[in-house]
Amino acid sequence: MASEAERTFHRFAVFGESSSSGKEITNKNFSKLCKDCDIMDGKAVTSTDVDIVFSKVKAKNARTINFQQFQEAMKELGQKRFKGKNPDEALQDVFKLMEGKDPATTGVTKSTTVGGVDRLTDTSKYTGTHKERFDESGKGKGIEGREETTDNSGYVSGYKGAGTYDKKNQ
C-alpha cells in the first residue's frame, strides 16, 4: 500500500517542478495532492488544515518535505478526515484515496489552434463602427459601410438632401 502512495507522492512531487528529483514535495504540490486525491473535502479537512499540517511536519527552515514527513502529515490529516478511527487505519484509508491518482490539469487555459489571420478577420468579433461595415454573413458592405450616404427616399417631393439646397443658394 505504501509503495502505491509513494508512487503518487513522486508523481505530484515532480508536477510543475522541472528541477525536482521527486524525493521531496513543496507545499503547493502537497496541497494539490490533497485536493486531487479528495483528502481535502472542504469540511473536515480544509486548505488551511493542509497548510498547517505541512508547516508542522517540515523542518524549521525547509520549504519541502520528504516521504517520511509526508507519511506523518497524512497520518495527522487522516485523523481529521476519518474521525473515530485509530491513526493507522486512518492512514490506510488516506492511502486508499491516493491509489492510482495523477496530478489533474483541469481548468487549465488552453491555447487556441486557430491561426492569427482567421482570428483577426472574424467579423463576428468586431465592435463599434467596424461592425457596421459588414452584413450578418460577414461580407463587406463596400462604400456603404464606410461613408455616410444621404437617404433620398424621403416623403417630401422637393427635398433631395442638404447638399443640393446649398448649391442653389450660391
DSSP file with accessible surface (Angstrom, degrees, kcal/mol):
  #  RESIDUE AA STRUCTURE BP1 BP2  ACC     N-H-->O    O-->H-N    N-H-->O    O-->H-N    TCO  KAPPA ALPHA  PHI   PSI    X-CA   Y-CA   Z-CA
    1    1 A M     >        0   0   86      0, 0.0     4,-1.9     0, 0.0     3,-0.3   0.000 360.0 360.0 360.0 -43.5    0.0    0.0    0.0
    2    2 A A  H  >  +     0   0   41      1,-0.2     4,-2.6     2,-0.2     5,-0.2   0.842 360.0  58.5 -65.5 -31.0    2.8    2.4    0.9
    3    3 A S  H  > S+     0   0   65      2,-0.2     4,-2.1     1,-0.2    -1,-0.2   0.893 106.5  47.3 -67.4 -37.3    4.5    1.8   -2.4
    4    4 A E  H  > S+     0   0   42     -3,-0.3     4,-2.2     2,-0.2    -1,-0.2   0.910 113.4  48.5 -67.6 -40.0    1.4    3.0   -4.3
    5    5 A A  H  X S+     0   0    1     -4,-1.9     4,-2.7     1,-0.2    -2,-0.2   0.885 109.8  53.1 -65.0 -36.7    1.2    6.0   -2.1
    6    6 A E  H  X S+     0   0   79     -4,-2.6     4,-2.5     2,-0.2    -2,-0.2   0.901 107.5  50.6 -66.5 -39.3    4.9    6.6   -2.7
    7    7 A R  H  X S+     0   0  125     -4,-2.1     4,-2.3     2,-0.2    -2,-0.2   0.922 111.7  47.5 -63.7 -42.9    4.4    6.5   -6.5
    8    8 A T  H  X S+     0   0    0     -4,-2.2     4,-2.3     2,-0.2     5,-0.2   0.926 110.1  53.6 -63.3 -41.4    1.6    9.0   -6.1
    9    9 A F  H  X S+     0   0    0     -4,-2.7     4,-2.3     1,-0.2    -2,-0.2   0.934 110.2  46.7 -57.3 -46.2    3.8   11.2   -3.9
   10   10 A H  H  X S+     0   0   63     -4,-2.5     4,-1.8     1,-0.2    -1,-0.2   0.891 109.4  53.9 -66.3 -39.5    6.6   11.1   -6.6
   11   11 A R  H  X S+     0   0   73     -4,-2.3     4,-0.6     1,-0.2    -1,-0.2   0.916 115.0  40.2 -61.8 -42.1    4.1   12.0   -9.4
   12   12 A F  H  < S+     0   0    0     -4,-2.3     3,-0.3     1,-0.2    -2,-0.2   0.827 109.5  60.8 -75.8 -30.9    2.9   15.0   -7.5
   13   13 A A  H  < S+     0   0    1     -4,-2.3     9,-0.2    -5,-0.2    13,-0.2   0.867 111.2  38.9 -64.7 -36.1    6.4   16.0   -6.3
   14   14 A V  H >< S+     0   0   66     -4,-1.8     3,-1.5    -5,-0.1     2,-0.3   0.588  87.3 118.2 -91.1  -8.2    7.7   16.4   -9.9
   15   15 A F  T 3< S-     0   0   66     -4,-0.6     3,-0.1    -3,-0.3    14,-0.0  -0.409  94.9  -9.7 -65.1 119.9    4.4   18.0  -11.2
   16   16 A G  T 3  S+     0   0   63     -2,-0.3     2,-0.6     1,-0.1    -1,-0.3   0.500 112.3 104.7  73.9   2.6    5.2   21.6  -12.4
   17   17 A E    X   -     0   0   53     -3,-1.5     3,-1.1     1,-0.1    -1,-0.1  -0.882  44.9-177.7-118.6  99.2    8.7   21.5  -10.9
   18   18 A S  T 3  S+     0   0  133     -2,-0.6    -1,-0.1     1,-0.2    -2,-0.0   0.813  85.6  47.4 -68.4 -26.9   11.3   21.0  -13.6
   19   19 A S  T 3  S+     0   0  112      2,-0.0    -1,-0.2    -5,-0.0     2,-0.2   0.452  87.4 114.8 -93.8   1.3   14.2   20.9  -11.1
   20   20 A S    <   -     0   0   35     -3,-1.1    -3,-0.1    -6,-0.2     5,-0.0  -0.475  51.9-159.4 -78.7 141.0   12.5   18.4   -8.7
   21   21 A S        -     0   0   94     -2,-0.2    -1,-0.1     3,-0.1    -7,-0.1   0.605  42.8-117.0 -88.9 -14.3   14.0   15.0   -8.2
   22   22 A G  S    S+     0   0    2      2,-0.4    -9,-0.2    -9,-0.2    -8,-0.1   0.458  93.9 100.2  91.8   0.4   10.7   13.6   -6.9
   23   23 A K  S    S+     0   0  142      1,-0.1    44,-0.6   -10,-0.1     2,-0.3   0.697  83.8  37.6 -90.6 -21.2   12.1   12.8   -3.5
   24   24 A E  E    S-A   66   0A  94     42,-0.2     2,-0.4   -14,-0.1    -2,-0.4  -0.967  71.2-148.3-131.8 149.1   10.7   16.0   -1.8
   25   25 A I  E     -A   65   0A   0     40,-2.6    40,-2.0    -2,-0.3     2,-0.1  -0.920  12.2-133.8-120.2 141.7    7.3   17.8   -2.3
   26   26 A T  E  >  -A   64   0A  33     -2,-0.4     4,-2.4    38,-0.2     5,-0.2  -0.421  29.6-107.5 -85.3 168.1    6.6   21.5   -2.0
   27   27 A N  H  > S+     0   0   51     36,-0.7     4,-2.7     2,-0.2     5,-0.2   0.884 119.3  54.9 -62.5 -38.6    3.6   23.0   -0.1
   28   28 A K  H  > S+     0   0  127      1,-0.2     4,-2.0     2,-0.2    -1,-0.2   0.946 113.2  40.2 -61.3 -48.1    1.9   23.9   -3.4
   29   29 A N  H  > S+     0   0    1      2,-0.2     4,-2.5     1,-0.2    -1,-0.2   0.825 112.5  56.3 -72.8 -29.8    2.1   20.3   -4.7
   30   30 A F  H  X S+     0   0    0     -4,-2.4     4,-2.4     2,-0.2    -2,-0.2   0.934 109.3  46.5 -64.3 -43.7    1.2   18.9   -1.3
   31   31 A S  H  X S+     0   0   27     -4,-2.7     4,-2.2     2,-0.2    -2,-0.2   0.899 111.8  51.6 -63.4 -40.3   -2.0   21.0   -1.3
   32   32 A K  H  X S+     0   0   49     -4,-2.0     4,-3.2     2,-0.2     5,-0.3   0.917 109.1  50.3 -63.6 -42.3   -2.6   19.9   -4.9
   33   33 A L  H  X S+     0   0    0     -4,-2.5     4,-2.2     1,-0.2     6,-0.3   0.942 111.2  48.4 -59.8 -47.6   -2.2   16.2   -3.9
   34   34 A C  H  <>S+     0   0    0     -4,-2.4     6,-2.3     1,-0.2     5,-2.0   0.880 116.4  43.6 -62.2 -37.6   -4.6   16.6   -1.0
   35   35 A K  H ><5S+     0   0  140     -4,-2.2     3,-1.2     4,-0.2    -2,-0.2   0.943 115.8  45.3 -73.5 -47.9   -7.2   18.3   -3.3
   36   36 A D  H 3<5S+     0   0   38     -4,-3.2    -2,-0.2     1,-0.3    -1,-0.2   0.795 114.2  49.0 -68.3 -29.6   -6.9   16.0   -6.3
   37   37 A C  T 3<5S-     0   0    0     -4,-2.2    -1,-0.3    -5,-0.3    -2,-0.2   0.299 112.8-117.4 -93.0   9.4   -7.0   12.8   -4.1
   38   38 A D  T < 5S+     0   0   89     -3,-1.2    -3,-0.2     2,-0.1    -4,-0.1   0.757  80.6 123.9  60.9  27.4  -10.1   14.1   -2.2
   39   39 A I      < +     0   0    0     -5,-2.0     2,-0.8    -6,-0.3    -4,-0.2   0.878  68.0  62.3 -76.8 -39.3   -8.2   14.1    1.1
   40   40 A M        +     0   0   32     -6,-2.3    -1,-0.1     1,-0.2     6,-0.1  -0.767  64.4 168.5 -85.6 111.5   -9.2   17.8    1.4
   41   41 A D        -     0   0   58     -2,-0.8     5,-0.2     4,-0.7    -1,-0.2   0.496  47.0-119.4-105.4  -5.6  -13.0   17.7    1.5
   42   42 A G  S    S+     0   0   54      3,-2.4     4,-0.2     1,-0.1    -2,-0.1   0.303 101.0  54.5  86.9 -11.7  -13.7   21.3    2.5
   43   43 A K  S    S+     0   0  186      2,-0.3     3,-0.2     3,-0.1    -1,-0.1   0.712 119.1  17.0-115.1 -70.8  -15.5   20.3    5.7
   44   44 A A  S    S+     0   0   28      1,-0.3     2,-0.5    37,-0.1    -4,-0.1   0.880 137.8  31.2 -74.1 -39.4  -13.4   18.0    7.9
   45   45 A V  S    S+     0   0    0     -6,-0.1    -3,-2.4    36,-0.1    -4,-0.7  -0.971  76.8 179.8-124.0 116.9  -10.1   18.9    6.2
   46   46 A T     >  -     0   0   43     -2,-0.5     4,-2.0    -3,-0.2     5,-0.1  -0.585  45.5-100.3-107.6 173.9   -9.7   22.4    4.6
   47   47 A S  H  > S+     0   0   64      1,-0.2     4,-2.3     2,-0.2     5,-0.2   0.852 124.1  56.1 -63.7 -31.4   -6.9   24.0    2.7
   48   48 A T  H  > S+     0   0   85      2,-0.2     4,-2.5     1,-0.2    -1,-0.2   0.926 105.7  50.3 -64.9 -43.5   -5.9   25.8    6.0
   49   49 A D  H  > S+     0   0   30      1,-0.2     4,-2.6     2,-0.2     5,-0.2   0.910 109.9  51.2 -59.5 -42.6   -5.6   22.5    7.8
   50   50 A V  H  X S+     0   0    0     -4,-2.0     4,-2.4     1,-0.2    -2,-0.2   0.928 111.2  47.3 -62.5 -44.3   -3.4   21.1    5.0
   51   51 A D  H  X S+     0   0   62     -4,-2.3     4,-2.3     2,-0.2    -1,-0.2   0.900 112.4  49.6 -65.0 -39.8   -1.1   24.2    5.2
   52   52 A I  H  X S+     0   0   85     -4,-2.5     4,-2.0     2,-0.2    -2,-0.2   0.933 111.7  47.6 -65.3 -45.5   -0.9   23.9    9.0
   53   53 A V  H  X S+     0   0    2     -4,-2.6     4,-2.1     2,-0.2     5,-0.2   0.913 110.8  52.3 -63.4 -41.0    0.0   20.2    8.9
   54   54 A F  H  X S+     0   0    4     -4,-2.4     4,-1.8     1,-0.2    -1,-0.2   0.940 110.6  47.6 -59.8 -45.7    2.6   20.8    6.2
   55   55 A S  H  < S+     0   0   68     -4,-2.3    -1,-0.2     1,-0.2    -2,-0.2   0.836 110.5  53.8 -64.6 -33.0    4.2   23.5    8.3
   56   56 A K  H  < S+     0   0  132     -4,-2.0    -1,-0.2     1,-0.2    -2,-0.2   0.899 113.3  39.7 -67.1 -43.2    4.2   21.2   11.4
   57   57 A V  H  < S+     0   0   14     -4,-2.1    -2,-0.2    -5,-0.1    -1,-0.2   0.728  98.9  86.6 -86.4 -19.9    6.0   18.3    9.7
   58   58 A K  S  < S-     0   0   54     -4,-1.8     7,-0.1    -5,-0.2     5,-0.0  -0.352  89.0 -94.7 -78.6 160.3    8.6   20.2    7.7
   59   59 A A    >   -     0   0   48      5,-0.5     3,-0.9     1,-0.1    -1,-0.1  -0.296  45.0 -98.7 -67.3 161.5   12.0   21.2    9.2
   60   60 A K  T 3  S+     0   0  202      1,-0.3    -1,-0.1    -4,-0.0    -2,-0.1   0.876 117.7  20.0 -54.1 -48.9   12.2   24.8   10.6
   61   61 A N  T 3  S+     0   0  150      2,-0.0    -1,-0.3     0, 0.0     2,-0.1   0.289 101.0 111.2-107.8  10.4   13.8   26.5    7.6
   62   62 A A    <   -     0   0   29     -3,-0.9    -4,-0.1     1,-0.1     3,-0.1  -0.442  49.9-160.6 -83.4 158.4   12.9   23.9    4.9
   63   63 A R  S    S+     0   0  214     -2,-0.1   -36,-0.7   -37,-0.0     2,-0.3   0.396  74.3  46.1-113.1  -4.4   10.5   24.5    2.0
   64   64 A T  E     -A   26   0A  32    -38,-0.2    -5,-0.5   -37,-0.1     2,-0.3  -0.878  66.8-141.5-133.3 165.7    9.8   20.9    1.2
   65   65 A I  E     -A   25   0A   0    -40,-2.0   -40,-2.6    -2,-0.3     2,-0.1  -0.956  15.8-133.9-126.9 150.6    9.1   17.6    3.0
   66   66 A N  E  >  -A   24   0A  58     -2,-0.3     4,-2.4   -42,-0.2   -42,-0.2  -0.319  39.0 -90.1 -91.6-177.7   10.3   14.1    2.2
   67   67 A F  H  > S+     0   0   25    -44,-0.6     4,-2.3     1,-0.2     5,-0.1   0.868 125.2  53.6 -66.0 -34.9    8.2   10.9    2.0
   68   68 A Q  H  > S+     0   0  132      2,-0.2     4,-1.6     1,-0.2    -1,-0.2   0.936 112.3  43.9 -65.1 -44.6    8.7   10.1    5.7
   69   69 A Q  H  > S+     0   0   37      1,-0.2     4,-2.4     2,-0.2    -1,-0.2   0.869 110.4  57.7 -65.8 -34.8    7.5   13.5    6.7
   70   70 A F  H  X S+     0   0    0     -4,-2.4     4,-2.6     1,-0.2    -2,-0.2   0.905 103.6  51.8 -60.3 -42.0    4.7   13.2    4.2
   71   71 A Q  H  X S+     0   0   57     -4,-2.3     4,-2.1     2,-0.2    -1,-0.2   0.895 108.6  50.7 -63.8 -39.2    3.5   10.0    5.9
   72   72 A E  H  X S+     0   0  101     -4,-1.6     4,-2.1     2,-0.2    -1,-0.2   0.921 111.4  48.5 -61.5 -43.8    3.4   11.9    9.3
   73   73 A A  H  X S+     0   0    0     -4,-2.4     4,-2.8     1,-0.2     5,-0.2   0.907 111.1  49.9 -63.1 -42.4    1.3   14.6    7.6
   74   74 A M  H  X S+     0   0    0     -4,-2.6     4,-2.6     2,-0.2    -1,-0.2   0.862 107.9  54.1 -65.9 -34.1   -1.0   12.0    6.1
   75   75 A K  H  X S+     0   0   80     -4,-2.1     4,-1.6     2,-0.2    -1,-0.2   0.933 112.0  44.4 -64.5 -42.0   -1.5   10.3    9.5
   76   76 A E  H  X S+     0   0   51     -4,-2.1     4,-1.3     1,-0.2    -2,-0.2   0.917 116.1  45.6 -68.4 -44.2   -2.5   13.7   11.0
   77   77 A L  H  X S+     0   0    0     -4,-2.8     4,-2.7     1,-0.2    -1,-0.2   0.859 109.0  57.9 -67.1 -33.9   -4.8   14.6    8.1
   78   78 A G  H  X S+     0   0    0     -4,-2.6     4,-3.1     1,-0.2    -1,-0.2   0.878 102.9  52.8 -62.5 -38.4   -6.3   11.0    8.2
   79   79 A Q  H  < S+     0   0   87     -4,-1.6    -1,-0.2     1,-0.2    -2,-0.2   0.862 113.3  44.0 -66.6 -33.7   -7.3   11.5   11.8
   80   80 A K  H  < S+     0   0   74     -4,-1.3     3,-0.4     1,-0.1    -2,-0.2   0.890 118.1  43.8 -74.1 -40.2   -9.1   14.7   10.8
   81   81 A R  H  < S+     0   0   63     -4,-2.7     2,-0.6     1,-0.3    -2,-0.2   0.894 122.8  35.2 -73.5 -43.2  -10.7   13.2    7.7
   82   82 A F  S >< S-     0   0   44     -4,-3.1     3,-1.3    -5,-0.2    -1,-0.3  -0.712  84.4-165.3-114.5  79.1  -11.7    9.9    9.3
   83   83 A K  T 3   +     0   0  149     -2,-0.6     3,-0.1    -3,-0.4    -3,-0.1  -0.321  69.3  28.7 -64.6 144.1  -12.7   10.8   12.8
   84   84 A G  T 3  S+     0   0   89      1,-0.3     2,-0.3    -5,-0.2    -1,-0.2   0.322  94.6 107.8  90.7  -9.0  -13.1    7.9   15.3
   85   85 A K  S <  S-     0   0   86     -3,-1.3    -1,-0.3    -6,-0.2    -3,-0.1  -0.722  76.8-104.5 -98.7 155.4  -10.6    5.6   13.6
   86   86 A N     >  -     0   0   78     -2,-0.3     4,-2.5     1,-0.1     3,-0.3  -0.365  38.9-104.0 -74.2 158.3   -7.2    4.8   15.0
   87   87 A P  H  > S+     0   0   48      0, 0.0     4,-2.3     0, 0.0     5,-0.1   0.842 118.8  50.7 -54.4 -38.4   -4.2    6.6   13.3
   88   88 A D  H  > S+     0   0  100      2,-0.2     4,-2.2     1,-0.2     5,-0.1   0.906 112.0  46.4 -70.2 -40.5   -3.0    3.5   11.4
   89   89 A E  H  > S+     0   0   98     -3,-0.3     4,-2.2     2,-0.2    -1,-0.2   0.913 112.8  50.6 -64.4 -42.2   -6.5    2.8   10.0
   90   90 A A  H  X S+     0   0    0     -4,-2.5     4,-2.2     1,-0.2    -2,-0.2   0.908 109.2  51.4 -62.3 -40.7   -7.0    6.4    9.0
   91   91 A L  H  X S+     0   0   15     -4,-2.3     4,-2.5    -5,-0.2    -1,-0.2   0.917 109.1  50.2 -63.0 -42.4   -3.6    6.4    7.3
   92   92 A Q  H  X S+     0   0   79     -4,-2.2     4,-2.0     1,-0.2    -1,-0.2   0.896 110.0  50.7 -63.6 -38.6   -4.6    3.3    5.3
   93   93 A D  H  X S+     0   0   26     -4,-2.2     4,-1.7     2,-0.2    -1,-0.2   0.893 109.8  50.0 -66.1 -38.3   -7.8    5.0    4.3
   94   94 A V  H  X S+     0   0    0     -4,-2.2     4,-1.5     1,-0.2    -2,-0.2   0.927 109.9  50.6 -64.7 -43.3   -5.9    8.1    3.1
   95   95 A F  H  X S+     0   0    4     -4,-2.5     4,-0.9     1,-0.2    -2,-0.2   0.860 106.4  55.6 -63.7 -33.0   -3.6    5.8    1.1
   96   96 A K  H >< S+     0   0  119     -4,-2.0     3,-0.6     1,-0.2    -1,-0.2   0.888 105.5  52.0 -64.6 -38.5   -6.6    4.2   -0.5
   97   97 A L  H 3< S+     0   0   45     -4,-1.7    -1,-0.2     1,-0.2    -2,-0.2   0.836 109.5  50.9 -63.6 -31.8   -7.8    7.6   -1.6
   98   98 A M  H >< S+     0   0    0     -4,-1.5     3,-1.9    -5,-0.1    -1,-0.2   0.645  79.7 127.4 -81.4 -15.5   -4.4    8.2   -3.2
   99   99 A E  T << S-     0   0   98     -4,-0.9   -94,-0.1    -3,-0.6    -3,-0.0  -0.165  86.1 -12.4 -52.9 124.5   -4.3    5.0   -5.2
  100  100 A G  T 3  S+     0   0   50      1,-0.2    -1,-0.3   -96,-0.2     2,-0.3   0.609  94.2 148.1  66.3  14.5   -3.6    5.5   -8.9
  101  101 A K    <   -     0   0   64     -3,-1.9    -1,-0.2   -64,-0.0   -90,-0.1  -0.603  26.9-166.6 -86.7 143.1   -4.2    9.3   -8.8
  102  102 A D        -     0   0   97     -2,-0.3     2,-0.2   -66,-0.1   -94,-0.1  -0.883  39.4 -83.2-118.6 158.0   -2.3   11.6  -11.1
  103  103 A P        -     0   0   24      0, 0.0     2,-0.2     0, 0.0   -70,-0.1  -0.401  51.3-132.2 -61.1 126.0   -2.0   15.4  -10.9
  104  104 A A        -     0   0   36     -2,-0.2   -68,-0.1   -72,-0.2    -3,-0.0  -0.555  18.5-165.8 -81.8 146.9   -5.1   16.8  -12.7
  105  105 A T    >   +     0   0   89     -2,-0.2     3,-0.9     3,-0.1     2,-0.2  -0.119  39.4 137.2-121.7  34.8   -4.8   19.5  -15.2
  106  106 A T  T 3   +     0   0  127      1,-0.2     3,-0.1     3,-0.0    -2,-0.0  -0.545  64.1  30.1 -79.7 150.2   -8.5   20.5  -15.4
  107  107 A G  T 3  S+     0   0   82      1,-0.3     2,-0.3    -2,-0.2    -1,-0.2   0.555  85.4 140.8  80.7   6.8   -9.3   24.2  -15.5
  108  108 A V    <   -     0   0   85     -3,-0.9    -1,-0.3     1,-0.1     2,-0.2  -0.643  60.7-106.8 -84.1 139.2   -6.0   24.9  -17.3
  109  109 A T        -     0   0  135     -2,-0.3     2,-0.3    -3,-0.1    -1,-0.1  -0.455  34.5-145.2 -66.4 129.8   -6.2   27.6  -20.0
  110  110 A K        -     0   0  173     -2,-0.2     2,-0.2     1,-0.0    -1,-0.1  -0.763  12.2-121.5 -97.9 145.6   -6.0   26.0  -23.5
  111  111 A S        -     0   0  107     -2,-0.3     2,-0.3     1,-0.1    -1,-0.0  -0.528  30.5-109.9 -82.6 151.8   -4.3   27.7  -26.4
  112  112 A T        -     0   0   94     -2,-0.2    -1,-0.1     1,-0.1     0, 0.0  -0.590  17.2-159.8 -82.5 141.6   -6.2   28.4  -29.5
  113  113 A T        +     0   0  143     -2,-0.3     2,-0.2     2,-0.1    -1,-0.1   0.492  60.2 108.4 -95.9  -5.8   -5.4   26.4  -32.6
  114  114 A V  S    S-     0   0   75      1,-0.1    -2,-0.1     2,-0.1     5,-0.0  -0.510  77.5-109.0 -72.8 139.3   -7.0   29.0  -34.9
  115  115 A G     >  -     0   0   38     -2,-0.2     4,-2.1     1,-0.1     5,-0.2  -0.202  23.6-112.7 -66.5 160.0   -4.5   30.9  -37.0
  116  116 A G  H  > S+     0   0   36      1,-0.2     4,-2.4     2,-0.2     5,-0.2   0.898 115.1  50.6 -61.0 -41.7   -3.8   34.6  -36.3
  117  117 A V  H  > S+     0   0  109      1,-0.2     4,-2.0     2,-0.2    -1,-0.2   0.934 109.9  49.9 -66.7 -42.5   -5.3   35.8  -39.6
  118  118 A D  H  4 S+     0   0  106      1,-0.2    -1,-0.2     2,-0.2     4,-0.2   0.909 113.1  46.8 -61.0 -41.9   -8.5   33.8  -39.1
  119  119 A R  H >< S+     0   0  115     -4,-2.1     3,-0.8     1,-0.2    -1,-0.2   0.897 114.1  46.7 -68.8 -38.9   -9.0   35.2  -35.6
  120  120 A L  H 3< S+     0   0  124     -4,-2.4    -1,-0.2     1,-0.2    -2,-0.2   0.763 113.9  47.3 -76.6 -24.4   -8.3   38.8  -36.6
  121  121 A T  T 3< S+     0   0   81     -4,-2.0     2,-1.0    -5,-0.2    -1,-0.2   0.268  76.5 119.9-101.3  13.1  -10.6   38.7  -39.6
  122  122 A D    X   -     0   0   57     -3,-0.8     3,-1.7    -4,-0.2     4,-0.2  -0.680  49.0-162.7 -77.8 104.8  -13.5   37.1  -37.9
  123  123 A T  G >  S+     0   0   34     -2,-1.0     3,-1.2     1,-0.3    -1,-0.2   0.688  80.5  72.9 -67.6 -17.9  -16.2   39.8  -38.4
  124  124 A S  G 3  S+     0   0   85      1,-0.2    -1,-0.3    13,-0.1    -2,-0.1   0.729  96.4  52.2 -69.1 -17.6  -18.4   38.4  -35.6
  125  125 A K  G <  S+     0   0  139     -3,-1.7    -1,-0.2    -6,-0.1    -2,-0.2   0.442  85.2 111.0 -96.4  -0.6  -15.9   39.7  -33.0
  126  126 A Y    <   -     0   0   65     -3,-1.2     2,-0.3    -4,-0.2    -5,-0.0  -0.466  48.1-169.5 -74.1 146.9  -15.8   43.3  -34.4
  127  127 A T    >>  +     0   0  106     -2,-0.1     3,-1.0     4,-0.0     4,-0.5  -0.822  41.7   6.3-129.7 169.7  -17.4   46.0  -32.3
  128  128 A G  H >> S-     0   0   53     -2,-0.3     4,-0.7     1,-0.2     3,-0.7  -0.238 124.1 -11.7  63.5-139.3  -18.4   49.7  -32.7
  129  129 A T  H 34 S+     0   0  101      1,-0.2     3,-0.4     2,-0.2     4,-0.4   0.787 131.8  63.0 -70.1 -25.5  -18.2   51.3  -36.1
  130  130 A H  H X4 S+     0   0  103     -3,-1.0     3,-1.2     1,-0.2    -1,-0.2   0.842  95.9  60.2 -67.2 -31.5  -16.2   48.4  -37.6
  131  131 A K  H X< S+     0   0  126     -3,-0.7     3,-1.3    -4,-0.5    -1,-0.2   0.850  97.5  59.4 -63.8 -33.6  -19.1   46.1  -37.0
  132  132 A E  T 3< S+     0   0  125     -4,-0.7    -1,-0.2    -3,-0.4    -2,-0.2   0.606  89.9  72.0 -73.4 -11.1  -21.3   48.3  -39.3
  133  133 A R  T <  S+     0   0   89     -3,-1.2     8,-2.5    -4,-0.4     9,-0.4   0.537  96.9  55.7 -80.5  -6.2  -19.0   47.7  -42.2
  134  134 A F  B <  S-B  140   0B  48     -3,-1.3     6,-0.2     6,-0.2     2,-0.0  -0.952  76.6-130.7-129.1 147.6  -20.1   44.1  -42.6
  135  135 A D    >   -     0   0   56      4,-2.4     3,-1.7    -2,-0.3    -2,-0.0  -0.213  46.8 -83.5 -84.1-176.3  -23.5   42.4  -43.1
  136  136 A E  T 3  S+     0   0  195      1,-0.3    -1,-0.1     2,-0.1    -2,-0.0   0.814 128.6  54.3 -60.3 -32.5  -24.8   39.4  -41.0
  137  137 A S  T 3  S-     0   0   96      2,-0.1    -1,-0.3     1,-0.1     3,-0.1   0.598 118.7-108.3 -80.8  -8.3  -22.9   36.9  -43.1
  138  138 A G  S <  S+     0   0   23     -3,-1.7     2,-0.3     1,-0.3    -2,-0.1   0.449  73.5 138.6  97.0   0.4  -19.6   38.7  -42.7
  139  139 A K        -     0   0  147      1,-0.1    -4,-2.4     2,-0.0    -1,-0.3  -0.614  58.7-108.3 -81.2 139.2  -19.4   40.0  -46.2
  140  140 A G  B     -B  134   0B  42     -2,-0.3    -6,-0.2    -6,-0.2    -1,-0.1  -0.312  13.6-144.9 -67.0 147.2  -18.2   43.6  -46.5
  141  141 A K    >   -     0   0   91     -8,-2.5     3,-0.9     1,-0.3     2,-0.2   0.507  31.3-150.2 -89.6  -7.7  -20.7   46.3  -47.5
  142  142 A G  T >>  -     0   0   36     -9,-0.4     3,-1.1     1,-0.2     4,-0.6  -0.467  66.7  -5.5  76.1-139.8  -18.2   48.3  -49.5
  143  143 A I  H >> S+     0   0   83      1,-0.3     4,-2.2     2,-0.2     3,-0.9   0.835 130.9  62.3 -63.5 -31.7  -18.6   52.1  -49.8
  144  144 A E  H <4 S+     0   0  131     -3,-0.9    -1,-0.3     1,-0.3     5,-0.2   0.818 101.8  52.5 -64.2 -28.5  -22.0   52.0  -47.9
  145  145 A G  H <4 S+     0   0   17     -3,-1.1    -1,-0.3   -12,-0.2    -2,-0.2   0.674 116.7  37.6 -79.3 -17.8  -20.1   50.6  -44.8
  146  146 A R  H << S+     0   0  155     -3,-0.9     2,-0.3    -4,-0.6    -2,-0.2   0.706 110.6  52.7-106.4 -27.3  -17.5   53.4  -44.8
  147  147 A E  S  < S-     0   0  117     -4,-2.2     2,-0.7     0, 0.0    -1,-0.1  -0.867  76.3-119.0-116.7 151.1  -19.4   56.6  -45.8
  148  148 A E        -     0   0  190     -2,-0.3     2,-0.4    -3,-0.1    -3,-0.1  -0.743  38.3-169.7 -81.2 113.7  -22.4   58.4  -44.6
  149  149 A T        -     0   0   89     -2,-0.7     2,-0.2    -5,-0.2    -5,-0.0  -0.871  22.0-116.0-107.2 144.6  -24.7   58.5  -47.6
  150  150 A T        -     0   0  100     -2,-0.4     2,-0.8    10,-0.1    -2,-0.0  -0.550  22.6-127.4 -80.3 142.3  -27.9   60.5  -47.7
  151  151 A D        -     0   0  129     -2,-0.2     3,-0.3     1,-0.1    -1,-0.1  -0.800  21.7-172.5 -91.3 111.1  -31.2   58.7  -48.0
  152  152 A N        +     0   0   97     -2,-0.8    -1,-0.1     1,-0.2    -2,-0.0   0.078  63.0  93.4 -91.6  24.4  -33.1   60.1  -50.9
  153  153 A S        +     0   0   86      2,-0.0    -1,-0.2     7,-0.0     7,-0.1   0.036  55.3 138.0-104.9  26.6  -36.2   58.2  -50.2
  154  154 A G        -     0   0   58     -3,-0.3    -2,-0.0     5,-0.2     5,-0.0  -0.149  61.1-122.5 -69.2 168.2  -37.9   60.9  -48.1
  155  155 A Y  S    S+     0   0  223      2,-0.0     2,-0.6     0, 0.0    -1,-0.1   0.553  86.3  94.0 -91.0  -8.3  -41.6   61.8  -48.4
  156  156 A V        -     0   0   77      1,-0.2     3,-0.4     3,-0.1    -2,-0.1  -0.775  65.9-154.2 -86.1 122.0  -41.0   65.5  -49.2
  157  157 A S  S    S+     0   0  115     -2,-0.6    -1,-0.2     1,-0.2    -3,-0.0   0.869  87.8  43.8 -69.9 -34.5  -41.0   65.7  -53.0
  158  158 A G  S    S+     0   0   65      2,-0.0     2,-0.6     1,-0.0    -1,-0.2   0.692  94.7  88.7 -86.0 -14.7  -38.9   68.8  -53.4
  159  159 A Y        +     0   0  142     -3,-0.4    -5,-0.2     1,-0.1    -3,-0.1  -0.709  39.5 163.2 -91.5 122.0  -36.2   67.9  -50.8
  160  160 A K        -     0   0  122     -2,-0.6     4,-0.2     1,-0.5     3,-0.1   0.004  63.7 -59.7-123.7  23.4  -33.3   65.8  -52.2
  161  161 A G     >  -     0   0    8      1,-0.1     4,-1.0     2,-0.1    -1,-0.5  -0.178  54.7 -84.1 115.7 157.4  -30.7   66.3  -49.4
  162  162 A A  H  > S+     0   0   58      1,-0.2     4,-1.5     2,-0.2    -1,-0.1   0.826 118.1  65.0 -67.7 -30.3  -28.9   69.2  -47.7
  163  163 A G  H  > S+     0   0   46      1,-0.2     4,-1.3     2,-0.2    -1,-0.2   0.897  99.7  49.3 -63.8 -40.3  -26.1   69.3  -50.4
  164  164 A T  H  > S+     0   0   64     -3,-0.4     4,-1.4     1,-0.2    -1,-0.2   0.861 106.6  56.3 -71.2 -32.2  -28.4   70.3  -53.2
  165  165 A Y  H  X S+     0   0  145     -4,-1.0     4,-1.2     1,-0.2    -1,-0.2   0.919 105.7  50.9 -66.0 -41.6  -30.0   73.1  -51.2
  166  166 A D  H  < S+     0   0   93     -4,-1.5     4,-0.4     1,-0.2    -1,-0.2   0.865 106.6  55.1 -64.7 -36.6  -26.6   74.7  -50.6
  167  167 A K  H >< S+     0   0  159     -4,-1.3     3,-0.9     1,-0.2    -1,-0.2   0.872 104.1  53.6 -68.4 -36.4  -25.7   74.7  -54.3
  168  168 A K  H 3< S+     0   0  169     -4,-1.4    -1,-0.2     1,-0.2    -2,-0.2   0.871 106.8  51.7 -67.4 -34.8  -28.8   76.6  -55.4
  169  169 A N  T 3<        0   0  108     -4,-1.2    -1,-0.2    -3,-0.1    -2,-0.2   0.477 360.0 360.0 -85.6   0.9  -28.2   79.5  -53.0
  170  170 A Q    <         0   0  197     -3,-0.9    -3,-0.0    -4,-0.4    -4,-0.0  -0.456 360.0 360.0 -94.9 360.0  -24.6   80.1  -54.0
